[in-house]
Amino acid sequence: MQAANTNVAALFEPIRFGTVTLPNRIAMAPMTRSKSPGKVSTAEMAAYYKRRAEGGTALIITEGINPGHPAGTGYPNVPGIDTDAELAAWSRVVREVHAAGGFIIPQIWHVGSVRKKGMEPDPAMPGWGPSPIVHPANAQQGESEPPHEMSPQDIGVTIAAFVRAARHAEALGFDGIELHGAHSYLIDQFFWEATNVRTDQYGGRTLGERTRFAVELIEAVRVAVSSDFPIVFRFSQWKQGDYQHQMAKTPEELAAFLRPLSAAGVDWFHASTRSFDRPEFEGSDLNLAGWAKQITGKPVITVGSVGLDVDFLKSYGGHESGLVSLDGLVRRMERKEFDMVAVGRALLSDPAWARKIREGREADVVPFMRDHLSTLM
């Protein structure tokens, strides 16, 4: 449990984010909820995000939102950001978060080859991917039908869907956008050698070569939105089906991956890890976000088991989480290893987590229990 006298001031310094100033360094991590029938977010969703803003969270990163692409979704009841009804529903969410004093960005998420036939909105639509390879996570579940291999024309159509989603987000009053390039979904499938064996310009033997799709997507989004509208890019080393995977095995490989994305127009990087306090490479205590900041010079968001003693996989497996000290997080923030911290499960259990931490009321924080996953799903 965190000591009552921990100085958490570094977590509550303001920071510039595009055209706005966030009052603190705490974000809500994106977490899929599958509670949007017909792909339309609800009044309950608006209230869900509003409670976190009222509780002192500066920046809400929404659950993944599918762009207007027929193969974009792989899970039921995930919201979209394309039709009139979808846009009207998100407008309400944005208004309520802003009214509560918070700021909010949508995470735009295309699942790629994770999708299986039978999913909404068109059950006949297969997954799309860089290569006709069954996604390792699907293969572990007995799936044998390969996805549709994306042609250069398909790639153009998909990028256009992301661009349309980004334009919608800015028009709705969101404060920026996050592109989901992690966890072996579509953008990440182009990075991963297990799912991308292309021999054209979108493939390659090295990780740096396989950034072409993401670079073109980021460049297109950057041109489509205002120059001061932040683009956050989420990435991860681990993949579904291979949670121990290390995409970049050295700082040099990580630099060859991140620098093209940064040059394409990424403003912030969001490094997804299971534990924020895990050093990424031997010989340094820097975590993945810290390396991203050192390599690119861009502001970064860290995430992973903040304030909890088990990672999310163990939570899903039934392990209960206990509260732990924030001392290590604060020390890393004080030395400017990263610029913001995204909090997930702790904000599911306690929407007022940020306020309680700021006020020194650690003893009042509601511990995360498995039952709180019902808030998510």
C-alpha positions in Angstrom: 0.0 0.0 0.0 1.3 3.5 -0.8 2.6 5.4 2.1 0.5 8.4 3.1 3.4 10.8 2.8 4.3 10.0 -0.7 4.9 13.3 -2.7 2.8 12.8 -5.8 3.3 16.4 -7.0 5.0 15.3 -10.3 1.8 13.5 -11.3 -0.2 16.7 -11.0 1.8 19.2 -13.0 0.0 20.7 -16.0 1.2 19.8 -19.5 0.4 21.1 -23.0 -1.5 18.8 -25.3 -2.2 20.3 -28.7 -4.3 23.4 -28.1 -5.2 22.6 -24.5 -3.4 22.4 -21.2 -4.1 19.2 -19.2 -4.3 19.9 -15.5 -2.3 16.8 -14.6 -0.4 13.9 -16.1 -3.0 11.1 -15.6 -4.9 9.6 -18.5 -7.5 6.9 -18.6 -6.1 3.9 -20.6 -8.3 2.6 -23.5 -10.2 -0.5 -22.6 -12.7 -2.4 -24.8 -16.2 -2.6 -23.2 -18.5 -4.1 -25.9 -21.5 -2.1 -24.7 -22.5 -0.3 -27.9 -25.3 -2.2 -29.6 -25.4 -1.4 -33.3 -22.0 0.2 -33.0 -23.6 3.3 -31.4 -22.3 4.6 -28.0 -24.9 5.1 -25.3 -25.9 7.5 -22.6 -24.4 5.0 -20.1 -21.0 5.3 -21.9 -21.1 9.1 -21.7 -21.8 8.8 -17.9 -19.0 6.2 -17.6 -16.3 8.6 -19.0 -17.8 11.6 -17.3 -17.3 10.0 -13.9 -13.6 9.6 -14.6 -13.3 13.2 -15.6 -15.1 14.3 -12.5 -12.8 12.1 -10.5 -9.8 14.1 -11.6 -8.5 12.2 -14.7 -7.1 14.8 -17.1 -7.3 12.9 -20.4 -9.7 10.2 -21.4 -8.5 7.8 -24.1 -11.6 6.0 -25.2 -12.1 2.3 -25.8 -11.2 1.3 -29.3 -13.5 2.7 -31.9 -13.7 1.1 -35.4 -13.3 3.3 -38.4 -15.9 3.0 -41.2 -14.5 -0.1 -42.8 -16.4 -3.4 -43.2 -13.6 -5.6 -41.8 -12.6 -3.2 -39.0 -14.4 -4.9 -36.1 -13.7 -8.3 -34.6 -15.7 -8.1 -31.4 -19.4 -7.6 -30.7 -20.9 -4.2 -29.8 -17.8 -2.1 -30.4 -18.6 1.5 -31.2 -18.0 3.1 -34.6 -17.2 6.6 -35.7 -18.7 6.9 -39.2 -22.5 6.9 -39.4 -24.7 9.9 -38.4 -25.9 7.9 -35.4 -22.4 7.0 -34.3 -21.2 10.6 -34.6 -24.2 12.0 -32.7 -23.6 9.6 -29.9 -19.9 10.5 -29.6 -20.8 14.2 -29.7 -22.7 13.7 -26.5 -19.7 11.9 -24.9 -17.4 14.7 -25.8 -19.7 17.4 -24.4 -20.2 15.6 -21.1 -16.5 14.9 -20.6 -15.7 18.6 -21.4 -18.4 19.8 -19.1 -16.8 17.7 -16.3 -13.5 19.5 -16.8 -11.8 16.7 -18.7 -10.3 16.2 -22.1 -10.9 13.2 -24.4 -9.4 11.5 -27.5 -10.7 8.5 -29.4 -8.6 5.4 -30.1 -9.1 4.4 -33.7 -8.8 0.6 -33.9 -8.9 -1.8 -36.9 -8.5 -5.4 -35.8 -7.3 -6.7 -39.2 -6.8 -10.5 -39.3 -8.0 -11.0 -35.7 -11.5 -10.7 -37.3 -13.3 -14.0 -38.1 -16.2 -14.5 -40.4 -19.6 -14.2 -38.7 -18.8 -10.9 -37.0 -21.0 -7.8 -37.4 -21.7 -5.8 -39.4 -21.3 -8.2 -42.4 -21.0 -11.9 -41.2 -19.7 -12.8 -44.7 -16.7 -10.4 -44.4 -13.4 -12.2 -43.5 -10.6 -10.5 -41.7 -8.1 -8.4 -43.6 -4.4 -8.6 -43.1 -1.1 -7.9 -44.7 -0.6 -11.6 -45.6 -2.9 -14.6 -45.9 -1.7 -16.0 -42.6 -4.0 -17.1 -39.8 -3.4 -14.8 -36.9 -1.5 -16.7 -34.1 -4.1 -15.8 -31.5 -6.8 -17.3 -33.8 -4.7 -20.3 -34.6 -4.4 -21.1 -30.9 -8.2 -21.2 -30.9 -8.4 -23.7 -33.8 -9.1 -21.1 -36.6 -7.8 -22.3 -40.0 -9.2 -19.9 -42.5 -6.7 -17.3 -43.6 -7.6 -13.6 -43.9 -8.0 -11.7 -47.1 -4.6 -10.5 -48.2 -4.7 -6.7 -48.6 -3.9 -5.4 -52.1 -2.4 -1.9 -52.6 -5.9 -0.8 -53.4 -7.2 -2.3 -50.2 -4.5 -0.5 -48.3 -5.6 2.8 -49.8 -9.3 2.1 -48.9 -8.3 1.3 -45.3 -6.1 4.4 -44.9 -9.0 6.5 -46.3 -11.2 5.0 -43.5 -8.7 6.1 -40.8 -8.5 9.6 -42.4 -12.3 9.9 -42.4 -12.4 8.8 -38.7 -9.8 11.4 -37.8 -11.7 14.2 -39.5 -14.8 13.1 -37.8 -13.0 13.2 -34.4 -11.7 16.7 -34.9 -15.1 18.0 -36.1 -16.8 16.4 -33.1 -14.6 18.4 -30.7 -12.3 15.6 -29.5 -8.9 17.0 -28.3 -6.8 14.7 -30.4 -6.7 11.1 -31.7 -4.9 7.9 -30.9 -4.1 5.4 -33.6 -4.0 1.8 -32.3 -0.8 0.4 -33.6 -0.3 -2.2 -30.8 -1.3 -5.7 -29.6 -1.1 -7.4 -33.1 -4.1 -5.6 -34.6 -4.0 -4.4 -38.2 -1.3 -1.7 -38.0 0.8 -3.9 -35.8 0.3 -6.9 -38.1 2.3 -5.0 -40.7 5.1 -4.6 -38.2 5.1 -8.3 -37.0 7.1 -10.8 -39.0 4.7 -13.5 -38.0 1.8 -11.8 -39.9 3.6 -9.9 -42.6 5.6 -11.9 -45.2 4.9 -9.5 -48.1 7.5 -8.9 -50.7 6.3 -5.6 -51.9 6.9 -2.1 -50.4 4.7 -3.0 -47.4 6.8 -5.9 -46.3 10.5 -6.3 -45.7 13.1 -8.3 -43.7 13.6 -5.7 -41.0 11.2 -4.0 -38.6 12.1 -0.6 -40.0 11.2 -1.7 -43.5 7.8 -3.0 -42.3 6.7 0.5 -41.1 5.7 1.6 -44.6 1.9 1.0 -44.1 1.9 2.9 -40.7 4.0 5.7 -42.2 1.6 6.3 -45.1 -1.4 6.1 -42.7 0.1 8.6 -40.3 1.1 11.0 -43.1 -2.5 10.8 -44.5 -4.1 11.5 -41.1 -1.6 14.3 -40.4 -2.5 16.1 -43.6 -6.3 15.6 -43.0 -6.4 17.3 -39.5 -5.2 20.6 -38.2 -1.5 20.9 -37.5 -2.1 21.4 -33.8 -4.5 18.4 -33.5 -2.4 15.8 -31.6 -1.8 12.4 -33.1 -1.0 9.8 -30.4 0.4 6.4 -31.6 0.1 3.4 -29.4 2.6 0.6 -29.9 3.7 -2.5 -28.0 6.4 -5.1 -28.1 4.1 -8.0 -27.0 1.5 -9.5 -29.3 -1.7 -11.5 -28.9 -0.7 -15.1 -29.2 2.9 -14.2 -28.0 2.9 -12.2 -24.8 6.6 -12.6 -24.4 7.4 -11.2 -27.9 10.0 -8.5 -28.2 9.5 -6.8 -31.5 12.6 -4.7 -31.2 15.4 -6.6 -29.4 17.8 -3.7 -29.1 17.6 0.1 -28.7 18.9 0.4 -32.3 16.0 -1.7 -33.7 13.5 0.3 -31.6 15.0 3.5 -33.1 14.7 2.1 -36.7 11.0 1.5 -35.9 10.1 4.7 -34.1 11.9 7.3 -36.1 9.9 6.8 -39.4 6.7 7.0 -37.4 7.8 10.2 -35.6 8.8 11.8 -38.9 5.5 10.9 -40.5 3.6 13.1 -38.0 3.2 11.4 -34.6 3.0 14.0 -31.8 2.9 11.6 -28.8 3.8 7.9 -28.3 1.9 5.6 -26.0 4.0 2.6 -25.1 1.8 -0.3 -24.0 3.5 -2.6 -21.5 2.1 -5.0 -18.9 4.1 -3.3 -16.1 5.4 0.2 -16.3 8.4 -0.5 -14.0 9.9 -3.2 -16.3 13.2 -2.2 -17.9 13.0 -2.7 -21.6 16.7 -3.6 -22.4 19.6 -4.9 -20.5 22.0 -2.2 -19.1 19.3 0.4 -18.5 16.4 1.0 -16.1 14.4 2.8 -18.8 11.0 1.4 -19.6 9.6 1.2 -23.2 8.1 4.7 -22.9 11.4 6.1 -21.7 13.3 4.6 -24.6 10.6 6.1 -27.0 11.1 9.5 -25.5 14.9 9.3 -25.7 14.9 8.1 -29.3 12.3 10.5 -30.7 12.3 13.5 -28.4 8.5 13.3 -28.5 6.3 13.3 -25.3 5.3 9.8 -24.2 2.6 8.0 -22.2 3.5 5.0 -20.0 1.0 2.4 -18.9 0.9 -1.0 -17.1 -0.2 -2.1 -13.6 -0.1 1.3 -12.1 -0.8 1.1 -8.3 -1.5 -2.7 -8.6 0.6 -5.8 -7.8 -0.5 -8.0 -10.8 -0.6 -7.4 -14.5 -3.8 -7.5 -16.6 -3.3 -11.1 -17.8 -3.4 -12.3 -14.2 -6.5 -10.2 -13.5 -8.3 -11.8 -16.5 -7.1 -15.2 -15.2 -8.8 -14.7 -11.8 -6.1 -13.2 -9.6 -7.2 -10.4 -7.4 -5.1 -7.2 -7.4 -3.6 -5.6 -4.3 -2.6 -1.9 -4.0 1.1 -1.0 -4.1 3.2 2.1 -3.6 3.3 4.7 -6.3 6.9 5.7 -5.3 8.5 4.1 -8.3 6.1 5.7 -10.7 6.7 9.1 -9.1 10.5 8.8 -9.2 10.4 8.0 -12.9 8.1 10.9 -13.6 10.3 13.2 -11.6 13.3 12.3 -13.7 11.2 12.9 -16.8 11.4 9.4 -18.1 7.9 9.8 -19.5 5.3 12.7 -19.6 2.0 11.0 -18.7 0.8 7.8 -17.2 -2.3 5.9 -18.4 -4.3 4.1 -15.7 -6.6 1.2 -16.6 -7.9 -1.2 -14.0 -7.4 1.2 -11.1 -9.9 3.6 -12.8 -12.4 0.8 -13.4 -12.6 0.1 -9.7 -12.4 3.7 -8.6 -13.4 6.6 -10.9 -12.1 9.1 -8.3 -8.6 7.4 -8.2 -6.8 10.6 -9.4 -8.5 12.9 -6.9 -7.9 10.5 -4.0 -4.2 10.2 -4.9 -3.8 13.9 -5.2 -5.5 14.5 -1.8 -3.4 11.8 0.0 -6.4 9.6 0.5 -4.7 6.4 -0.7 -6.5 4.4 2.1 -9.8 5.3 0.4 -8.9 3.9 -3.0 -11.1 1.0 -4.0 -9.0 -2.0 -4.8 -9.4 -3.7 -8.1 -11.4 -6.9 -8.0 -12.3 -9.3 -10.8 -15.9 -8.2 -10.5 -14.9 -4.8 -11.8 -14.3 -6.3 -15.2 -18.0 -6.2 -15.7 -17.5 -2.4 -16.0 -15.3 -3.1 -18.9 -17.1 -5.8 -20.8 
